[in-house]
Amino acid sequence: MQIQLNPFRPTGSPVRPPPPPSRSAPPLQAVSPGATNSLRSALDQLPLSRPEEVDRARALISDAAYPTDQVLNVVAGLLAQNLQ
């Protein structure tokens, strides 16, 4: 059984399959080793997490009103609809 949750989709609407992949893919371009090394260096300098998002998540978790009743009702409706 596959359940697809989308709180922004009205319940009861049909699930559409994803569009087929494009048949005209762009041509591949050669990548120089210098560009690869530069990209790797830039990626290595990025933090493993974003502190502001971690703080936001902690604040949401500690809020007894999160998630809202509306979101919970939508999720419950989708679960009930897909358990048939």
Secondary structure, DSSP 8 states (H G I E B T S, - for coil): ------TTS-TT----------SS--------HHHHHHHHHHHHTS-SS-HHHHHHHHHHHH-TT-S-HHHHHHHHHHHHHHT-
